[in-house]
Amino acid sequence: MLGVVLMFGCKQPAKEPTKNETDNTPIVKRETMKKVHFKSEGINLVGDLYYPENYKEGNQYPAVVVSGSWTTVKEQMAGLYAEDLAKKGFITLAFDFRNFGESEGEPRFFENPQLKKEDIKNAVTYLEGLEEVDKDKIGAFGVCAGAMYTLMASAEDDRIKSVVTVASWLHDAEAVKLFYGGEEGVQSKIKAAQEAKKAYAETGEVAYIPTISETDESAAMYGPYDYYLNPERGAVKEWSNDKFALASWEDWLTANPMPYAKNLHKPVLMIHSDGAVLPDYTKKFFNDIASEDKELYWMETELESPFHQFSYYDQDEEVNESVTEASTWFAEKM
């Protein structure tokens, strides 16, 4: 347990003592991560809450909600970034969205950007209720599709004071055609999703396809994407490589985060590269952001799009640089 907590309503900011101050508050000897539970629209979500290594009880810290890519669980890129950002002095939360990982929610492995947007808002609510969190300094961080959910939530929730995205996946009706078989392929997937939803409503049975495959073209991700295929990288035991709810296609393919940019009136940092996914869409979204307090941080790479995307998930060079930029941004902008 965290021990002595602040009196209700206290907002004393965290700080290191100067030579002219006496600070006898002990550094807490505790684990820097603990498992937590919170509700999102009545559904129990499970997360990992990370603390700075020099955490002191009685102090309040800025906090960041961290979200990973579609289909992923907290033990993948979200947890990696949450742990690294905590080392920079933030309390961070990586959690399993509803329908995934340890969190509740049916049908299982059902991908829905609108629902994930709401889960992020409720993660903010959870952080607000922690005495060790400065509720006036809560930010949001998203990787890949997690950037989509994060930007959507941030455009609607003023409690999120600052935003950072890394290798953002942002699409519209035209962009999805590039990845999912053109107009015919997109419409075919949407129709299959509608039929799967109907069957689920009538029978409770869920139709699944593989999450990733190098041989099955029906998979949600079809191709030699090492991050998701390699047990030493993203193919962790907590993640499902063989279950993607077919019903997800309609909600995924019809989601359009692009209009949300005009409702973003807070500091936004977007980290991307020409080798990451849909770079022109990240640039377009950035240009449309209403806030003047924004920065587009473009990294150099020799990898072609979209293969640099996966480097941002776990490779030291991309992760370390992104964490450095993000932590500086949050420290200055929250």
N, C-alpha and C positions, 0 to 999 in steps of 0.2 A: 504494500500500500504506500501511497505517497507521503503518509505521515501528517504532520501539522499542515492544515490548509489555511488559505486566506479567509478573513471574514467576508461575508457576502457584500459585494459591491466594490471591493478594493481593486484598484487598477494600478498599483505600483509597478512601474516597468522594471524589467530585469536589467541589472547592471553589475559590472565588476567594481569592487571597492577601490577607492583611490588611497594614496598614502595618508591622506588626512582623515580617513574614515575608519571606523572600527566595525568590522563585519565578522561576527562570530558564527554566522549561519554555516552549518557544515555542508560540505558536498555530500549528497546522498549516495551511499554505497548501495547501488541497486542495478538491476538489469536495465539496459538502455532501450528495451522494447518490451511491450506487454500486449497480450491479446485483449481486445475490447469488443463490446456488443452495443449496437444502437439500432433504433427503429427508423425505417423509411416507409411511410404510408402503411404502417402496421406490420411491415415485414422485418424480421430480425436480420441485420447485417453484421458481419464479423470483420474486424479489421486488426491491423497491427499498428500500435501507437509507439512512435519512436521519440526518445528524449535526447537532448544534448548530453554529451559525455560529462560535462561539468554542471549538470542540472543541480540546482539548489532549491530545496523546499522553501516555500514562502515567497518565491519570486514568480513573476509572470513572464511568459515568453510569446513571441510571435509564432503563429502556427500556419501550416500549409497542408491542404488536402491534395494528395497525389493520385493521379489516375493513369492507368496503362491502356494499352490498345484493346481493340475489340476481341472478344472471346477470352481475354486473359484473366489471370488471377493475381492476387496480391504478392505471390511469391516470385513473380516475374519482374518486368521492368518497373512496375510501380513500387515494389518493395525496395529495389535497388536504389532508385532515386530518393525515396523517402529516408532510407538509412543514411545516404550521403548528405542530404540536406540537413538532417538532424545534426550531423557532425559540424555543420556550419552555424549551429546555434538556434535552430528552430525545433519546435515540437511538430512532428509530421504524422500524417495518417494515411496509410495505404489500406484499402479495404476491398473485399469482394463485392462487386455489384450484385444486386438481386439476380437470382437464377444461376449464379456461378459460384464455384468454390465452396466455402463453408457457409455462405449466406443462404437464407431461405429464398423461396420464390419458385413459382411454377408458371409455365413449363421450364424444365431445366435446360440450360444452354440456349436460352432464347435471347437474342440480341435486339435491343430496342433503344436507340439513342435518346428518345424522349424520357424513357424511364430512368436511364442512367443520369440524365441531366438532373432529375429530381433526387436521385440518390446522393449526388454531390451536394445539393442544397441541404439535405438532411445530415450529411457528414459535417457541414458547417455548423448546423444546429447543435450537433453533438459536441464539437470543439468549443462552441460558445459556453457550454455548460460546465466545462472543466475549470476549476479554480486556478490552475497553473497556466492557463491560456489567456493572453491579452485579447479579449474579444474584439477590440478595435483594430487588431492587427492580424487578420486572417487572410491568407492568400490561397490561390489555386494553381496547380501545376499539372499539365497533361502531356502525355507522349502519344504520338500517332493519333488513333481515333479518340484516345483520351483527351487530346487537345480539342477535338470537336465537342465532346460532352462538356468540357471545362469552359470553353468559350460561350457555349449556349447558356450554361448555368450562370456564368459571370455576367452576362448581358441582362439577366433577369433578377439577380440577387445583389443588392448593394452592400450586403455584409462582406462580400468578397472584395477586398481592398486593392488587390494587385494580382496580375495574371502572368504566367510564363508558359509558353508552349514549346515543345521540342519535336521536330520532324512531324509537324501536324498533318493529319489526314483530313482534308476538307473537300467535300465534293458537292456537286449539284446534279441535276438530271442529265446534263451532257457528259460530265466527268465519269459517271458510273458506266457509261457505254464503253469507255476506253478499256475498262477492266473486266466487264461482265458480258462480252459478246455482242456489243452493239445494241441497237434498239430491240432487235428480235430476242437476243439473249436476256436482256433486262426484263422485257415483258413476259418471257417464258418463266423466269424465276419468280416474278411477282404473282403470276397465275398459280404456280406450284405452291407458293406460300399461302395464298388465299384458300386453296384446297386443303392444305395442311391445317390451317386454322379452323376450317369448317369441321374437319374430322376430329380435331381435338375437342371442340365444343360439343360434338355429338357423342364421342366415345371415350374421351380422356386419353386417347393414345397419341403419342408424339412421334412424328416422322423425323428421322435424323439423317444427315449426310456427314461424311468425314469433315473435320475441321481443316485438315491439311492432307495433301497427298501429292506424290510425284507421278502417280499412275491413274488415279481416278479423277477424270475431268469434272465430275459433279461436285467435288470438294469445295468448301467455302474458299480455301486458298489452294490453288493448283499450281505447283511449281517447286523448284529446288531451293526452298527458303530454309537455309541451314538453321537459323535461330529456332524455328519451331520444330525442326526435325532432330536436333542435336541435344541429347540428354545433358551435355555439359553446358548448354546455353539455356534455351527456353523450354525445352521438352521436359519440364519438371513433372514429378509424379502428381502434383496437385492440379495439373491442367489436363483437360481432355483433348486429345488429338483426333478423336473419332466421333465426336458428337457436336454437331451444330444443328440447332432446331431449324428444320426447313421453313417453318413459319416466319423465321427472322427476315427472310429476303425482302418482303414487302416494306417493313419498317426501316430496314437498312438502306435500301435503294431509293426510297422516296424521301429520306431525311435530307434537309438542305440547311446547313448551318450558315450559309453565306449572308443572308439578310440580318443575322444577329450582329454583324459588325457595326452597323449604324446605331445600335443601342449600347455599345460599349463606351462608357464614359469614365474609364479608370485606367491606370497605367498598365500597358500590355507590352511584353517582350516576346517576340517570336524568333525562335532559333531554327534554322533550316539550311538546306544546301541544294545545289542543282542536281545532286545525286539522290536526294530523298524523293519521296512520293509527291506528285502533283505540285511542283514548285511554283508554277504560275498561279495556282489557286491560293497558295499561302500569300503570295505577293498581292493578289487581288483583295483578299480578305484584309490584309494589313492596310492597304490603301483606303479601304472603306471604313476602318475603325473610326468612330466619332471622336475619341479622345486624341488630343494633340500630344499627350504624354505617352509616346509609343516608340518602340525601336525594333527594327528588323536586323537580326544578327545573322549574317550569311557566312557559313563555313566553307572552306575550300575542300574539294575532293576530286579524285580521278575516277571514282566509281560512277557508273551510269545509273540514272534513275530506273527502277526504284531501289537498287541494291545498297546504296548508302543508308537507306532507311533503317536497315537492321543493325547497322553499326551503332546507332543511337540507343539501341535497346540494352546493350551490355558491354560494348567495347570501351576500354579505358580512355582512349584519346577523346572520343566524342562525349562520353559520359562525364569525364572530369571537366572538360571545357564547358559543357552545358551547365553543370552544377555550379561552377565558379561564376558564370554569368548570371545564373538564376539567383544564387544566394546574394550576390551584390545587388541585383535588382530589387529583390524582396526587402533587403535591409534598408535600401534608400527610399522605397516607394510605399511601404506600409506604415 
